[in-house]
Amino acid sequence: MIFNYYSKLKQLLQQDNHDLDLATNDQFIRIIPSEKKWEDDQWKEYVQNVDFQYMDRHEVLSQLKKNFDPSLRSIIYPWIANKTVPPPIDYKLFAQNPCAQDNIIFRDIERTHSHLQFYKSKRKSSKKHVQRASQQLDSIKSIIDEKILNDFFSLNQRRLFYLLRAYANQDPSIGYVQGMNYIMGLLLFLLDDSNSLFSGEMKAYQMFLFINIKMNWSQTYNKSMKKLKSMVQHLQFLLQQNLPDIYQIICNLDQPFIFFMDQYFFGLMSYKTPIEFSAKILDIFIIQGEQIIFDVLLRVFTLNRNEIKQLSDKDEQTQFIKDILPMSIEKFGIQALIPNSEIII
């Protein structure tokens, strides 16, 4: 949330704020509780002794916003998912059976988090090979089997394919929708276990089920797009209330606002963004839900407010807004966009 700098500063100076850390820049005040960061042993003790359903959400969210050992995600995420989503006992069956969207998944694997070594293709020319193979599969209606996957994809790409196929089979009313590949790909990368590949897959799959079932995120992908439209409308409302000039510019564009913003909801901001950013968004999202997406996008538009207003050409405005998140990460840095800056006193 954006605050008038001087009035808020005056208010703070009148408080006994020995327990607060203040960080300011030209546009934001950040008030961060001086809670000490949990050490690894504290995280492990908390997860072992506190039921997720009875956790202190404020405390856990505050700790997730801090930097912590990435390996702890393999403990924290299952702790969140295990209490609310049954273990996926039918995963292997769902993964091995062909699904209606196999060819779409096959095409999307190549471009999913391709900047990560974890998902590097087997061949430099893999993209062309995949496109050609996909066209051939369309024409002869072939089943995508292990041999085809081995020919075109690396081990982790194949694992991702099976994870996405399994979900499409488990929830045929939704199936596979583009954007899921980025979330599942991120989960597999973050929760991978080099000592047990299957264990890493199970953790990723169960967490994906938690997001889609318990958090009802699957409704973002259904054909009516009711949830997606509702979230985009809420974002428009936030812009109208906080940045009316930017809201008016967006309303005057030739493309509907959902055209620019759907990518951030479908893929939980993990498309064209660095892994450090998308991982932290995911950490916060699993506790806070889509509020983190609204917070970040409102901040992004605020930081770029003057530049957007200076663009007079609609095509320039359209392109700028379309790429506004990855461009802002590069320009302002991750810490400027993810709101540690909530007023938490």
SERO-4910 file (N, C-alpha, C, O; in steps of 0.05 Angstrom, whole numbers):
BEGIN
 pado doro    nc1    nc2    nc3   cac1   cac2   cac3    cc1    cc2    cc3    oc1    oc2    oc3
  Met    A     17    -24      0      0      0      0     18     25      0     40     24     11
  Ile    A      8     46    -13     24     70    -16     15     90      5     -9     93     10
  Phe    A     34    104     17     27    123     38     41    150     32     62    151     20
  Asn    A     27    171     42     40    197     40     65    196     58     63    191     82
  Tyr    A     88    202     47    113    198     61    115    214     86    121    204    108
  Tyr    A    110    240     84    115    258    107     95    254    130    102    255    153
  Ser    A     69    251    123     49    247    144     54    220    159     51    219    183
  Lys    A     62    200    144     68    174    157     93    176    174     94    164    196
  Leu    A    113    190    164    138    193    179    133    208    205    143    201    226
  Lys    A    116    229    203    110    245    227     95    227    248    101    228    272
  Gln    A     77    211    238     62    192    255     81    173    269     78    167    293
  Leu    A    100    163    254    119    143    265    138    155    286    144    143    306
  Leu    A    146    180    281    164    193    300    150    199    327    164    202    347
  Gln    A    124    199    327    109    203    351    106    177    367     97    177    390
  Gln    A    114    155    355    111    129    368    137    121    381    159    132    376
  Asp    A    135    102    399    159     89    409    165     67    390    154     45    392
  Asn    A    183     72    371    188     53    349    214     39    352    227     33    332
  His    A    223     33    376    248     20    380    248     -8    368    269    -20    362
  Asp    A    224    -20    365    222    -47    355    217    -49    325    210    -70    315
  Leu    A    220    -26    311    215    -26    283    240    -18    267    256     -3    277
  Asp    A    242    -29    243    262    -21    225    249     -6    202    229    -15    191
  Leu    A    259     18    196    247     35    175    266     35    151    290     40    154
  Ala    A    254     30    128    269     32    103    253     49     85    229     44     80
  Thr    A    265     70     73    250     88     57    264     92     30    288     89     28
  Asn    A    248     99     10    258    110    -15    240    132    -24    223    141     -8
  Asp    A    242    140    -49    227    164    -58    197    160    -56    182    179    -53
  Gln    A    187    135    -59    159    131    -61    146    114    -39    122    114    -35
  Phe    A    163     99    -24    152     81     -5    164     84     22    188     91     25
  Ile    A    148     78     42    159     74     69    156     44     75    135     32     69
  Arg    A    176     32     85    174      4     92    178      1    122    198     10    133
  Ile    A    158    -11    135    159    -15    164    160    -45    169    141    -59    163
  Ile    A    182    -54    179    187    -83    181    191    -90    210    209    -80    222
  Pro    A    176   -108    220    180   -117    248    209   -128    251    218   -142    233
  Ser    A    221   -122    272    249   -131    276    249   -159    288    267   -166    304
  Glu    A    230   -176    280    231   -204    288    256   -217    277    263   -213    254
  Lys    A    269   -232    293    294   -245    284    287   -267    265    267   -281    268
  Lys    A    304   -270    245    300   -291    226    304   -318    239    323   -322    255
  Trp    A    287   -337    233    290   -364    245    314   -378    233    319   -376    209
  Glu    A    328   -392    250    349   -409    240    337   -435    230    314   -440    234
  Asp    A    353   -451    216    343   -476    204    330   -494    226    309   -505    221
  Asp    A    343   -496    249    332   -513    270    305   -503    280    288   -519    288
  Gln    A    302   -477    280    276   -466    289    254   -472    270    232   -479    278
  Trp    A    260   -471    244    241   -478    223    233   -508    227    209   -515    227
  Lys    A    253   -525    230    247   -554    232    231   -560    257    213   -576    257
  Glu    A    237   -546    279    223   -550    304    194   -541    301    175   -554    311
  Tyr    A    190   -518    288    163   -508    284    146   -527    267    123   -533    274
  Val    A    158   -536    245    143   -554    227    136   -581    241    115   -592    236
  Gln    A    154   -590    258    149   -616    272    128   -613    294    113   -632    299
  Asn    A    126   -590    306    109   -587    330     84   -571    327     66   -572    344
  Val    A     81   -557    304     57   -541    300     42   -551    276     53   -554    254
  Asp    A     16   -557    280     -1   -565    258     -5   -541    240    -11   -519    249
  Phe    A     -3   -545    213     -6   -524    194    -33   -509    198    -34   -485    195
  Gln    A    -54   -523    204    -80   -511    207    -81   -492    231    -99   -475    233
  Tyr    A    -63   -496    250    -64   -479    274    -39   -461    276    -33   -450    298
  Met    A    -26   -457    255     -2   -440    255     -9   -411    259    -32   -403    254
  Asp    A     10   -395    267      8   -366    267     14   -356    239     38   -354    232
  Arg    A     -6   -351    223     -2   -344    195     15   -319    192     32   -318    174
  His    A     11   -299    210     26   -275    209     56   -281    213     73   -270    199
  Glu    A     61   -298    233     89   -304    239    103   -320    217    125   -314    209
  Val    A     89   -340    206    100   -356    185    104   -339    160    125   -341    146
  Leu    A     85   -322    153     87   -305    129    111   -286    132    126   -282    113
  Ser    A    114   -275    156    136   -257    161    163   -271    157    182   -259    146
  Gln    A    165   -296    166    190   -311    163    194   -319    134    217   -320    125
  Leu    A    173   -326    119    176   -333     91    185   -310     74    198   -314     53
  Lys    A    179   -286     83    188   -262     68    218   -257     72    230   -243     56
  Lys    A    229   -268     92    258   -265     97    273   -286     80    261   -305     70
  Asn    A    299   -282     78    315   -302     64    319   -326     83    324   -323    106
  Phe    A    316   -350     71    321   -374     87    333   -395     69    333   -392     44
  Asp    A    344   -415     81    358   -436     66    338   -449     46    318   -460     55
  Pro    A    343   -448     20    324   -459      0    318   -488      5    296   -497     -2
  Ser    A    336   -503     16    331   -532     21    308   -536     41    296   -558     42
  Leu    A    302   -516     57    280   -518     76    253   -520     63    233   -529     75
  Arg    A    251   -512     38    225   -515     24    216   -544     22    192   -549     23
  Ser    A    235   -562     21    228   -590     19    216   -600     45    204   -622     46
  Ile    A    218   -584     66    205   -590     92    180   -573     96    159   -584    104
  Ile    A    182   -548     89    160   -529     94    136   -535     75    113   -536     85
  Tyr    A    141   -540     50    119   -544     31    103   -569     37     78   -568     37
  Pro    A    116   -592     42    101   -616     49     85   -612     75     63   -623     78
  Trp    A     97   -597     94     83   -591    119     56   -577    113     36   -582    126
  Ile    A     57   -559     94     33   -545     86     13   -563     72    -11   -562     77
  Ala    A     23   -579     53      5   -595     36     -5   -620     50    -28   -628     46
  Asn    A     11   -633     67      4   -660     78    -22   -659     94    -36   -679     95
  Lys    A    -27   -637    108    -49   -636    127    -76   -631    112    -97   -634    124
  Thr    A    -74   -623     87    -99   -614     73   -104   -629     48   -127   -630     38
  Val    A    -84   -642     36    -87   -656     11    -77   -685     15    -54   -689     23
  Pro    A    -93   -705      9    -85   -733     13    -61   -739     -6    -59   -728    -27
  Pro    A    -43   -757      2    -21   -765    -15    -32   -776    -41    -51   -791    -42
  Pro    A    -19   -768    -64    -29   -776    -90    -23   -805    -97     -3   -810   -111
  Ile    A    -38   -823    -86    -32   -852    -89    -35   -862   -118    -23   -882   -125
  Asp    A    -51   -848   -134    -55   -857   -162    -37   -842   -182    -42   -843   -206
  Tyr    A    -17   -828   -172      0   -812   -189     11   -828   -213      9   -819   -236
  Lys    A     23   -851   -208     36   -866   -229     16   -874   -251     22   -873   -275
  Leu    A     -8   -881   -242    -28   -889   -262    -36   -865   -279    -38   -867   -303
  Phe    A    -40   -842   -266    -47   -818   -281    -25   -809   -300    -30   -799   -322
  Ala    A      0   -812   -291     23   -803   -306     28   -821   -331     37   -811   -352
  Gln    A     22   -846   -329     28   -864   -352      6   -865   -373     12   -870   -396
  Asn    A    -18   -859   -365    -40   -859   -385    -40   -833   -401    -38   -811   -390
  Pro    A    -43   -836   -428    -45   -812   -445    -68   -794   -436    -89   -804   -426
  Cys    A    -65   -768   -441    -87   -749   -435    -94   -733   -461    -79   -734   -480
  Ala    A   -116   -720   -460   -126   -706   -484   -108   -683   -492   -108   -675   -515
  Gln    A    -92   -672   -473    -75   -649   -479    -45   -657   -482    -28   -640   -480
  Asp    A    -39   -682   -487    -11   -691   -488      5   -675   -508     27   -666   -502
  Asn    A     -6   -669   -532      9   -654   -552     15   -626   -543     36   -615   -549
  Ile    A     -4   -613   -529      0   -586   -520     21   -585   -499     39   -568   -499
  Ile    A     20   -605   -480     41   -606   -459     68   -611   -473     88   -598   -465
  Phe    A     69   -629   -492     94   -635   -506    106   -609   -518    130   -605   -516
  Arg    A     90   -593   -531    100   -568   -542    110   -548   -521    130   -535   -525
  Asp    A     96   -547   -498    102   -527   -478    126   -534   -461    139   -516   -450
  Ile    A    133   -560   -460    156   -568   -443    182   -553   -451    197   -545   -434
  Glu    A    186   -551   -477    211   -540   -487    216   -511   -477    239   -504   -472
  Arg    A    196   -496   -474    199   -467   -467    196   -462   -437    198   -440   -428
  Thr    A    190   -483   -422    185   -480   -393    210   -477   -377    227   -495   -376
  His    A    214   -453   -365    238   -447   -349    264   -456   -364    282   -467   -352
  Ser    A    265   -450   -390    287   -459   -406    313   -445   -399    335   -453   -407
  His    A    312   -423   -383    336   -409   -374    350   -424   -351    373   -418   -345
  Leu    A    337   -444   -339    349   -459   -318    364   -483   -329    354   -497   -346
  Gln    A    388   -488   -318    403   -511   -326    388   -537   -320    390   -557   -334
  Phe    A    371   -536   -300    355   -559   -291    337   -569   -314    331   -593   -316
  Tyr    A    329   -550   -332    310   -558   -353    323   -555   -381    309   -552   -401
  Lys    A    349   -555   -382    362   -553   -408    356   -576   -426    355   -599   -417
  Ser    A    351   -571   -452    345   -592   -471    369   -609   -477    392   -602   -471
  Lys    A    364   -632   -489    385   -650   -497    401   -640   -521    424   -645   -523
  Arg    A    387   -624   -538    400   -615   -562    396   -585   -566    376   -574   -557
  Lys    A    415   -572   -579    413   -544   -584    389   -537   -602    376   -517   -599
  Ser    A    384   -555   -621    362   -550   -640    336   -562   -631    318   -567   -647
  Ser    A    334   -567   -605    311   -582   -595    285   -569   -601    265   -583   -607
  Lys    A    283   -543   -601    258   -529   -605    246   -537   -632    222   -543   -634
  Lys    A    262   -536   -653    253   -543   -680    245   -572   -681    224   -579   -693
  His    A    261   -589   -668    254   -618   -668    227   -623   -654    211   -639   -664
  Val    A    223   -609   -632    198   -613   -617    174   -604   -633    154   -617   -634
  Gln    A    177   -581   -646    155   -571   -663    149   -590   -686    126   -595   -692
  Arg    A    170   -600   -698    166   -619   -721    153   -645   -710    134   -655   -723
  Ala    A    163   -655   -688    152   -679   -677    122   -675   -669    106   -693   -673
  Ser    A    117   -652   -658     89   -646   -649     70   -645   -673     48   -655   -672
  Gln    A     80   -634   -695     63   -633   -720     58   -661   -730     36   -668   -739
  Gln    A     79   -678   -729     76   -706   -738     56   -721   -720     40   -736   -730
  Leu    A     58   -716   -694     40   -729   -676     11   -721   -681     -8   -737   -679
  Asp    A      7   -695   -688    -20   -685   -694    -31   -700   -719    -55   -707   -720
  Ser    A    -14   -704   -739    -23   -715   -764    -29   -745   -762    -48   -754   -775
  Ile    A    -14   -759   -746    -19   -788   -744    -32   -797   -718    -37   -821   -714
  Lys    A    -38   -777   -701    -52   -783   -676    -37   -803   -659    -49   -821   -647
  Ser    A    -10   -801   -658      6   -820   -643      4   -815   -613     -3   -793   -605
  Ile    A     10   -836   -598     11   -833   -569     40   -825   -562     59   -837   -572
  Ile    A     43   -806   -545     69   -797   -536     78   -817   -514     67   -819   -493
  Asp    A     99   -832   -521    109   -853   -503    137   -846   -493    148   -825   -500
  Glu    A    148   -864   -477    174   -859   -465    196   -856   -487    214   -839   -483
  Lys    A    194   -871   -508    214   -869   -530    214   -841   -542    235   -829   -546
  Ile    A    191   -830   -548    189   -804   -560    200   -783   -541    215   -765   -549
  Leu    A    193   -785   -516    202   -766   -496    232   -768   -492    246   -747   -490
  Asn    A    243   -792   -492    272   -795   -490    287   -783   -514    309   -773   -511
  Asp    A    275   -784   -537    288   -773   -561    290   -743   -560    309   -732   -571
  Phe    A    272   -730   -547    270   -701   -549    276   -686   -523    284   -662   -523
  Phe    A    273   -698   -500    275   -684   -475    296   -695   -456    302   -718   -457
  Ser    A    306   -677   -439    323   -685   -417    307   -699   -395    282   -699   -396
  Leu    A    321   -710   -376    307   -724   -354    287   -707   -340    264   -715   -336
  Asn    A    295   -683   -332    276   -666   -317    253   -655   -334    231   -651   -323
  Gln    A    258   -652   -359    236   -644   -377    216   -667   -379    191   -663   -380
  Arg    A    226   -692   -380    208   -715   -381    192   -717   -355    168   -723   -355
  Arg    A    205   -713   -332    191   -713   -307    169   -692   -306    147   -698   -296
  Leu    A    175   -669   -316    155   -648   -316    131   -655   -334    108   -650   -327
  Phe    A    137   -668   -357    116   -677   -375     97   -695   -360     72   -692   -361
  Tyr    A    108   -715   -346     91   -735   -332     75   -722   -309     52   -729   -305
  Leu    A     86   -702   -296     72   -688   -275     47   -674   -286     26   -675   -274
  Leu    A     52   -660   -308     30   -645   -320      8   -663   -332    -16   -658   -330
  Arg    A     17   -685   -344     -2   -705   -354    -18   -717   -332    -42   -720   -334
  Ala    A     -5   -723   -309    -19   -735   -287    -41   -716   -277    -64   -726   -271
  Tyr    A    -35   -691   -274    -56   -672   -265    -79   -670   -285   -102   -669   -277
  Ala    A    -72   -669   -310    -93   -668   -331   -112   -692   -330   -136   -689   -334
  Asn    A   -101   -715   -324   -117   -739   -321   -133   -740   -295   -155   -750   -293
  Gln    A   -121   -729   -274   -134   -729   -248   -158   -710   -247   -178   -715   -234
  Asp    A   -155   -688   -261   -177   -668   -261   -185   -662   -290   -179   -640   -300
  Pro    A   -199   -680   -303   -205   -677   -332   -224   -654   -337   -225   -644   -360
  Ser    A   -238   -644   -317   -256   -621   -322   -240   -596   -327   -250   -577   -340
  Ile    A   -216   -595   -317   -197   -573   -323   -176   -581   -343   -171   -566   -362
  Gly    A   -165   -605   -339   -144   -614   -357   -118   -599   -354   -111   -590   -332
  Tyr    A   -104   -595   -376    -80   -579   -376    -85   -553   -389    -98   -552   -410
  Val    A    -76   -531   -377    -78   -504   -388    -50   -491   -386    -36   -494   -366
  Gln    A    -43   -477   -407    -17   -463   -407    -15   -444   -383    -34   -430   -377
  Gly    A      7   -445   -370     11   -430   -345     17   -450   -323     33   -446   -305
  Met    A      2   -473   -324      7   -494   -304     36   -504   -306     48   -511   -286
  Asn    A     46   -504   -331     74   -514   -335     94   -498   -319    114   -509   -310
  Tyr    A     90   -472   -317    109   -455   -302    107   -460   -272    127   -460   -258
  Ile    A     83   -464   -262     80   -469   -233     91   -497   -226    106   -499   -207
  Met    A     83   -517   -241     93   -544   -236    123   -546   -240    137   -559   -224
  Gly    A    133   -532   -260    161   -532   -265    177   -519   -243    198   -528   -235
  Leu    A    166   -498   -232    178   -484   -209    178   -502   -184    198   -504   -170
  Leu    A    156   -516   -179    154   -534   -156    174   -557   -158    187   -563   -138
  Leu    A    176   -569   -182    195   -591   -185    223   -582   -180    239   -595   -168
  Phe    A    230   -558   -191    257   -547   -187    263   -542   -158    284   -549   -148
  Leu    A    244   -530   -143    248   -523   -116    248   -547    -96    262   -546    -76
  Leu    A    233   -567   -103    229   -590    -85    244   -615    -93    240   -636    -81
  Asp    A    260   -613   -114    274   -637   -124    292   -649   -103    305   -634    -88
  Asp    A    293   -675   -103    310   -690    -84    329   -707   -101    320   -727   -113
  Ser    A    354   -700   -101    374   -715   -117    377   -744   -108    385   -761   -123
  Asn    A    370   -749    -82    372   -776    -72    348   -793    -79    350   -818    -78
  Ser    A    326   -780    -85    302   -795    -92    285   -778   -111    270   -761   -103
  Leu    A    289   -783   -137    275   -767   -157    244   -769   -154    230   -750   -156
  Phe    A    235   -793   -147    206   -797   -144    196   -782   -120    173   -771   -122
  Ser    A    211   -780    -99    203   -764    -75    199   -735    -83    180   -722    -74
  Gly    A    218   -724    -99    215   -696   -107    191   -692   -124    177   -672   -121
  Glu    A    185   -711   -142    161   -709   -159    136   -710   -142    117   -695   -147
  Met    A    135   -727   -122    112   -729   -104    107   -703    -89     84   -695    -86
  Lys    A    128   -691    -79    125   -666    -64    115   -644    -83     97   -629    -75
  Ala    A    126   -643   -107    116   -623   -126     87   -627   -133     72   -608   -135
  Tyr    A     80   -652   -138     53   -659   -147     33   -653   -124     11   -641   -129
  Gln    A     40   -661   -100     22   -656    -78     18   -626    -72     -4   -617    -66
  Met    A     40   -611    -75     37   -582    -71     21   -569    -93      6   -550    -88
  Phe    A     23   -580   -118      7   -570   -140    -23   -575   -134    -40   -558   -140
  Leu    A    -28   -599   -123    -56   -605   -116    -66   -586    -94    -89   -578    -94
  Phe    A    -49   -580    -75    -56   -562    -53    -64   -535    -65    -84   -523    -58
  Ile    A    -48   -525    -84    -53   -499    -96    -80   -499   -112    -96   -481   -110
  Asn    A    -83   -520   -127   -107   -521   -145   -132   -529   -131   -154   -520   -137
  Ile    A   -130   -547   -111   -154   -557    -97   -160   -541    -72   -181   -528    -70
  Lys    A   -141   -541    -53   -146   -527    -28   -148   -497    -31   -165   -484    -19
  Met    A   -131   -486    -48   -132   -457    -53   -150   -449    -76   -153   -426    -83
  Asn    A   -163   -470    -88   -183   -466   -109   -171   -452   -134   -185   -438   -148
  Trp    A   -145   -455   -138   -132   -441   -160   -140   -453   -187   -137   -440   -208
  Ser    A   -150   -478   -187   -158   -491   -212   -180   -475   -226   -183   -476   -250
  Gln    A   -196   -460   -210   -218   -444   -222   -207   -421   -239   -222   -408   -254
  Thr    A   -181   -415   -235   -169   -394   -253   -168   -404   -281   -168   -388   -300
  Tyr    A   -167   -431   -285   -163   -442   -311   -188   -453   -324   -187   -461   -348
  Asn    A   -211   -452   -311   -234   -464   -323   -244   -447   -346   -237   -424   -349
  Lys    A   -261   -459   -363   -269   -446   -388   -284   -420   -384   -282   -402   -401
  Ser    A   -298   -417   -363   -313   -392   -358   -295   -369   -351   -302   -346   -354
  Met    A   -271   -376   -340   -251   -356   -331   -263   -337   -310   -254   -314   -308
  Lys    A   -283   -347   -295   -296   -330   -276   -277   -319   -255   -277   -295   -248
  Lys    A   -260   -337   -244   -242   -328   -223   -221   -309   -234   -214   -289   -222
  Leu    A   -210   -316   -258   -190   -299   -271   -202   -271   -275   -189   -251   -269
  Lys    A   -226   -270   -287   -238   -244   -292   -243   -228   -266   -239   -204   -266
  Ser    A   -251   -242   -245   -255   -229   -220   -229   -217   -209   -230   -194   -198
  Met    A   -207   -231   -211   -182   -221   -201   -172   -198   -217   -162   -178   -206
  Val    A   -175   -199   -243   -166   -177   -260   -184   -152   -255   -173   -130   -255
  Gln    A   -209   -156   -251   -227   -134   -244   -219   -121   -217   -220    -96   -214
  His    A   -211   -138   -198   -202   -127   -172   -176   -111   -176   -173    -90   -163
  Leu    A   -158   -120   -193   -134   -105   -198   -140    -78   -211   -128    -58   -204
  Gln    A   -159    -78   -229   -168    -53   -242   -179    -34   -221   -174    -10   -222
  Phe    A   -195    -45   -202   -206    -28   -181   -183    -16   -164   -185      8   -157
  Leu    A   -163    -32   -158   -141    -21   -142   -126      1   -157   -118     21   -145
  Leu    A   -123     -2   -183   -110     19   -199   -128     44   -200   -118     66   -198
  Gln    A   -154     40   -203   -172     62   -204   -171     78   -178   -173    103   -178
  Gln    A   -169     64   -155   -169     77   -129   -142     91   -123   -141    112   -111
  Asn    A   -120     78   -131    -93     87   -123    -79    102   -145    -63    121   -140
  Leu    A    -84     95   -170    -70    107   -193    -90    113   -215    -89    101   -236
  Pro    A   -108    132   -210   -130    137   -230   -120    146   -257   -133    140   -277
  Asp    A    -97    160   -258    -86    168   -284    -77    144   -300    -82    143   -325
  Ile    A    -64    125   -287    -55    100   -301    -80     83   -309    -80     71   -331
  Tyr    A    -99     82   -291   -124     67   -297   -137     78   -323   -146     63   -339
  Gln    A   -138    104   -326   -150    116   -349   -135    110   -375   -147    105   -396
  Ile    A   -108    110   -373    -92    103   -396    -98     74   -405   -100     69   -428
  Ile    A    -99     56   -385   -105     28   -391   -133     25   -404   -136      9   -423
  Cys    A   -152     40   -394   -179     39   -405   -180     48   -434   -197     39   -450
  Asn    A   -162     66   -441   -162     77   -469   -147     60   -489   -147     66   -513
  Leu    A   -134     39   -479   -119     21   -498   -138      4   -514   -161      0   -506
  Asp    A   -128     -5   -537   -145    -21   -555   -150    -49   -544   -170    -62   -551
  Gln    A   -132    -59   -527   -134    -86   -517   -146    -86   -489   -141    -68   -473
  Pro    A   -163   -106   -483   -174   -108   -456   -152   -113   -436   -131   -126   -442
  Phe    A   -155   -104   -411   -135   -106   -391   -127   -135   -385   -104   -141   -379
  Ile    A   -146   -153   -387   -141   -182   -382   -120   -193   -401   -105   -212   -395
  Phe    A   -118   -181   -425    -98   -189   -445    -70   -186   -434    -52   -201   -441
  Phe    A    -65   -165   -418    -38   -160   -407    -33   -176   -381    -10   -184   -376
  Met    A    -54   -180   -365    -50   -190   -338    -54   -220   -334    -45   -230   -314
  Asp    A    -66   -234   -353    -73   -262   -349    -48   -279   -344    -48   -298   -329
  Gln    A    -25   -271   -357      0   -287   -354      9   -287   -325     21   -307   -316
  Tyr    A      4   -266   -310     14   -265   -282     -3   -282   -264      8   -291   -243
  Phe    A    -28   -286   -270    -45   -304   -254    -42   -333   -263    -40   -351   -246
  Phe    A    -42   -338   -289    -39   -365   -298    -13   -379   -289    -14   -402   -281
  Gly    A      9   -364   -289     35   -375   -282     46   -366   -256     69   -371   -250
  Leu    A     29   -353   -239     38   -342   -213     64   -326   -216     82   -330   -200
  Met    A     65   -309   -235     87   -290   -239    114   -304   -244    135   -293   -239
  Ser    A    113   -329   -254    138   -344   -258    146   -344   -288    166   -357   -295
  Tyr    A    131   -331   -305    137   -330   -334    155   -305   -339    147   -283   -333
  Lys    A    178   -310   -351    198   -289   -358    208   -274   -333    216   -251   -335
  Thr    A    209   -288   -310    220   -275   -286    242   -293   -275    242   -317   -278
  Pro    A    261   -280   -261    283   -296   -249    273   -315   -227    253   -309   -214
  Ile    A    287   -337   -223    278   -357   -205    277   -346   -176    260   -354   -160
  Glu    A    295   -327   -169    295   -316   -142    268   -301   -137    258   -302   -115
  Phe    A    258   -288   -157    233   -273   -155    209   -293   -153    193   -291   -135
  Ser    A    208   -311   -173    184   -329   -174    183   -347   -150    161   -354   -141
  Ala    A    206   -355   -140    206   -373   -116    195   -358    -91    180   -369    -76
  Lys    A    203   -333    -88    194   -317    -65    164   -311    -67    150   -311    -47
  Ile    A    155   -306    -92    126   -302    -96    111   -327    -88     90   -325    -75
  Leu    A    121   -350    -96    107   -375    -89    107   -379    -59     87   -388    -48
  Asp    A    130   -374    -45    131   -376    -16    108   -361     -3     94   -371     15
  Ile    A    104   -336    -12     84   -319      0     56   -327     -8     37   -326      8
  Phe    A     53   -334    -33     27   -341    -44     14   -365    -29    -10   -364    -24
  Ile    A     30   -385    -22     18   -408     -9      6   -402     18     -9   -418     29
  Ile    A     13   -379     30      2   -371     55    -19   -349     51    -40   -348     63
  Gln    A    -12   -330     33    -28   -305     30    -48   -306      7    -66   -290      6
  Gly    A    -43   -325    -12    -61   -325    -35    -54   -303    -55    -32   -293    -55
  Glu    A    -74   -297    -72    -69   -278    -94    -63   -249    -85    -57   -233   -102
  Gln    A    -66   -244    -60    -60   -216    -50    -32   -208    -58    -28   -184    -64
  Ile    A    -13   -226    -57     14   -219    -64     16   -210    -93     33   -193   -100
  Ile    A      0   -222   -111      0   -213   -139    -10   -185   -142      1   -169   -156
  Phe    A    -32   -179   -127    -43   -152   -128    -22   -132   -117    -18   -110   -129
  Asp    A    -10   -139    -95     10   -121    -82     33   -115   -101     41    -91   -104
  Val    A     44   -135   -113     67   -132   -131     59   -115   -156     74    -97   -163
  Leu    A     37   -122   -168     29   -107   -192     22    -78   -186     28    -61   -203
  Leu    A     10    -73   -164      4    -45   -157     30    -30   -153     33     -6   -161
  Arg    A     49    -43   -141     76    -30   -137     90    -26   -163    102     -5   -167
  Val    A     88    -45   -181    101    -43   -207     89    -19   -223    104     -4   -234
  Phe    A     63    -17   -223     51      6   -237     58     33   -224     60     53   -238
  Thr    A     60     33   -198     68     57   -184     96     66   -191    101     90   -196
  Leu    A    114     47   -190    142     54   -197    146     63   -225    164     78   -231
  Asn    A    128     54   -243    130     61   -272    110     83   -280    107     88   -303
  Arg    A     98     95   -260     76    114   -266     84    136   -285     71    141   -305
  Asn    A    106    150   -278    114    173   -294    122    164   -323    115    178   -342
  Glu    A    135    142   -325    144    133   -352    120    125   -369    120    131   -393
  Ile    A    100    113   -357     76    106   -372     62    131   -382     53    132   -405
  Lys    A     61    151   -365     47    176   -372     61    191   -394     49    206   -409
  Gln    A     87    187   -396    103    200   -417    100    188   -444    106    200   -465
  Leu    A     90    163   -445     86    150   -471     60    159   -483     38    156   -471
  Ser    A     61    170   -507     37    181   -519     25    162   -540      1    164   -546
  Asp    A     42    144   -550     33    126   -571     20    101   -558     31     89   -540
  Lys    A     -3     93   -568    -17     70   -556     -2     44   -559     -2     27   -542
  Asp    A     12     41   -582     27     17   -586     50     15   -566     56     -6   -556
  Glu    A     63     38   -561     85     39   -541     74     32   -513     86     17   -498
  Gln    A     51     44   -506     38     39   -480     31      9   -477     35     -3   -456
  Thr    A     20     -2   -499     12    -30   -498     36    -48   -494     35    -66   -477
  Gln    A     58    -44   -509     82    -60   -506     95    -57   -478    104    -76   -467
  Phe    A     95    -32   -468    107    -26   -442     92    -41   -420    104    -54   -403
  Ile    A     65    -40   -421     49    -53   -400     51    -83   -403     50    -98   -382
  Lys    A     53    -93   -427     54   -122   -431     79   -134   -418     79   -156   -408
  Asp    A    101   -119   -419    127   -128   -408    134   -115   -382    158   -116   -374
  Ile    A    115   -104   -368    121    -86   -345    134   -101   -322    151    -90   -308
  Leu    A    127   -126   -317    138   -140   -294    167   -148   -298    184   -140   -282
  Pro    A    175   -163   -319    203   -170   -322    221   -145   -325    243   -145   -315
  Met    A    210   -125   -338    225   -100   -341    230    -86   -314    251    -75   -309
  Ser    A    210    -87   -297    212    -74   -271    231    -89   -253    245    -76   -237
  Ile    A    231   -115   -254    250   -131   -238    279   -123   -246    296   -119   -228
  Glu    A    284   -121   -272    311   -113   -281    317    -85   -273    340    -79   -267
  Lys    A    298    -67   -274    302    -39   -269    305    -32   -240    322    -16   -232
  Phe    A    287    -43   -223    285    -35   -195    296    -56   -176    302    -50   -153
  Gly    A    298    -81   -185    307   -102   -167    284   -116   -153    263   -105   -150
  Ile    A    289   -140   -145    268   -157   -133    258   -145   -106    234   -145   -101
  Gln    A    277   -135    -90    269   -125    -64    250   -101    -65    234    -97    -47
  Ala    A    252    -86    -87    234    -63    -90    206    -71    -97    187    -55    -94
  Leu    A    202    -95   -107    176   -103   -117    160   -121    -98    136   -119    -96
  Ile    A    174   -138    -84    160   -156    -65    156   -141    -39    176   -134    -25
  Pro    A    132   -137    -31    127   -119     -9    133   -130     19    115   -139     33
  Asn    A    159   -129     26    166   -131     54    154   -106     67    154   -103     92
  Ser    A    145    -88     50    137    -61     58    109    -59     69     99    -37     74
  Glu    A     95    -82     73     70    -81     86     73    -68    114     93    -71    127
  Ile    A     52    -53    122     53    -42    149     45    -64    169     21    -71    171
  Ile    A     65    -75    182     60    -96    201     72    -87    228     96    -87    231
  Ile    A     55    -79    246     65    -68    271     55    -85    294     61    -79    317
***
